[in-house]
């Protein structure tokens, strides 16, 4: 009889580790994208200067588009 090399619990832990690593890679990809960083910086500036849209106004704009 062949015994399991990896338990179900270990497989689940490996899946969780994989998901964490995939998220980390996606984050690194974003941080290396200069266009994304520029957009984030512009968004931060908009927030600091109060250039925001209220949620209800945003929804109205979506419906009218």
C-alpha positions, -999 to 999 in steps of 0.1 A, spaced: 0 0 0 13 34 -9 12 60 18 4 96 12 34 118 8 15 150 16 -14 151 40 -47 169 31 -38 195 58 -4 201 42 -20 204 7 -43 231 21 -13 250 36 5 248 3 -26 262 -15 -27 290 10 10 297 6 6 297 -32 -23 322 -30 -2 345 -8 28 343 -32 5 350 -62 -8 381 -45 28 392 -37 38 387 -73 8 408 -85 17 435 -61 53 436 -72 42 437 -109 21 468 -100 49 485 -81 72 480 -111 47 495 -135 56 532 -138 22 541 -153 4 526 -123 26 544 -99 19 577 -117 -18 571 -115 -16 563 -78 3 595 -72 -23 616 -91 -50 599 -72 -33 607 -39 -30 643 -50 -67 644 -60 -76 632 -25 -54 657 -8 -69 685 -28 -105 673 -22 -111 664 -59 -135 636 -50 -169 625 -63 -197 615 -39 -209 579 -43 -244 589 -52 -232 614 -78 -209 587 -92 -239 563 -95 -259 590 -113 -231 595 -137 -229 558 -145 -267 556 -151 -266 586 -174 -237 573 -195 
